[in-house]
């Protein structure tokens, strides 16, 4: 009986991280609003897909030139930021971000596009590249938030680069140092 109980716990532990969560975006502007684009981060990479409002009339929350982005962290580590690139000026904010449509913003965002948990840094001079930082890191295995970008975007017009949580980098660096120390000891003790 204990063996069966142990097998059930092990199966749950293996299956739980693979549960797929749905990114939810607020109803901003009209009843059809939701995420125009969803970004999903996993251990094996990042996908950018059309969200539930893509292609709907008024899908973008302002009805014209902005995009509501939902992001979900399905990786095994917390996510503190994500880098975005486009051929369009996605960071050329013109003042009609989601915060102007009833979303409560945050103190770190001065653009009005960050929503409740995001702000922007490292924006290049042509507004085509920058970093979306999260006030509170997105939790591993299901953390999610939303923000908006300038221009009506299609998933193919945005590319990403993920920045791991600093603790992950620290663990990686410590592992490399330990490996180097072990190799040094092995070769110099001969």
N, C-alpha and C positions, 0 to 999 in steps of 0.2 A: 504494500500500500504506500509506504514511504517513497519507493522508487517511482510509482505512478504520480505522486504528488510532486516530486522533484522534476519529473519530465514535463509536467504541465507548467510549472514555474519557468523552466528553461525555455519552453516553446513560447510562452508569453513574452519573455525577455528578448527573444529573437524577433518576434513579430511586431512588438510595440514600436520600435524605431522606424519601421517601414510604413506605418499608418500615414495616409495622405490627408493633410488638412487642407481645407479650402480657404483661400485668402478672401477676407471680407473687406469691402470698402463701404464707406457710409453713403447713404442717400443724400448727395449734395446737389442742390439746385433743382432736381426734379425726381419724380418717382422711378425713372428708368436708370438713374445714375448708379454706378458701381465702378469697379476697376475697368479701365480701358485696356490696360496692360498689366499682366502679372509677371513678376520675377520670382523664380523659385531657386533657392540655393540648396544644393545637396553636396554630399561628400565627393561625388564624381563630377560635379560641374554646376553650371548655372543655366537655366532655361528662361527664355523670355517668350511669352505667349499672349495672344489676345485674351482679354478678360471678358467677363459676362456682358459688359456694355459695349464692347467693340462692334462697330457697324450699326448700332442703334441710333435712331434720330435723337440728337441731344445727348449722346453717350458721354461726351466730355462734359464735365460738370458745368462749364460756362457756356456750352452750346456752340462754341466756335473754335478756339485756337489752343486750348490747353489739354493736357492728358493727366488723368488720375491713375497713379501707379500704385499697385499693391505689391508688397514684397513679403515672402515667407522664407524662413530659415528652416529647412529640413535637414541641415547638416548636423553633425555631432558636436559642433563647437559653437559658442556664442558668436554673433556677428556684430561688430562695432561700426562698420561702414562698408560701402560698396562704391566702386568707381564706375562712372557711366561715360560713354562716348557716343557721339552721333555726328552725322554730317550736317545736321540742323542745329540752330542755336537753342538748344534745350534749356540752357541756364540763362537766357536773355530775358529774365523776368520783367514783365510790364505792369505788375501791380494788381492783377486779377487772379491771384492764387486761391487755393481752397479755403484759406482762412477768411477770405472776404465773403464766403458762402456759408457761414455758420459753423465751421469747424474751429474748435478751440486750438490755437497754436501753442508754441512753447517759447520759453525765454531765450533759447539759443538761436532761434531762427528770426532773421530780420527781413526776410523776403516775403512772407505771407504764403509761401508755397510748401512749407515743411510739415504742416499738420501737427498732430499731437506729439510726435517723437523724432522728427528729422530736421536737420539743418544742412547747409551746403558749404563746402570749403574747396579750395584748390581749383577754382573755376578759371579756365584759360581765357585769353583775350578775345577769342571769337565765340565764347559761350558754348562751345561744342563738347567740352570735356570738363568733368568735375567730380567731386566726391560727395556722396550722400552719407552723412554721419548720423548715428542714432544716439539720442540723449541717453537712453537706456539700451544697452546692447540687446539685440534680438536673441531671445533664448534659443538654445539648441532644440532640435526636434519639434518645431512648430511655432516659434515666435514669429509674429507678423505685425506689420504696420502699413501705413500708406502715406503718400506725399504726392505733390503734383509737379509737373514740368511744363515748360513753355512749348508750344507747337502741338498740333494734332499729330500724334506719332503712331506709326505702325511698329509691331515688334521687330521687324527687320531693320528699323532705323536706329536701334539702340544696341550697344554692346556693353558688356560688363567686365569688371575685374573685382574679385573679392578680397577684402582686407581682413585677415583673421584677427580675433581678439588678441590683445597683447600677451595674455597669459599663455596662449598657444605658441607664440613666437619665443617666449621665455623658456617653455618646456623644450622646444625644438633646439634652441641654443644650448641649453644645459645638456641635452642628450649628445649633441655634437662635441661639446667640451669633454664629457665623460668618455666618449669613444676615442677622442684624440689622446686623452690621458692614458687610457688602457693600452692603446697601440704604442704609445711612447714607452710605457713601462715594459711592455712585451719585448720591444726591440732593444732597449738599453740594458735589460737584465740578462742578455745572452752572453 
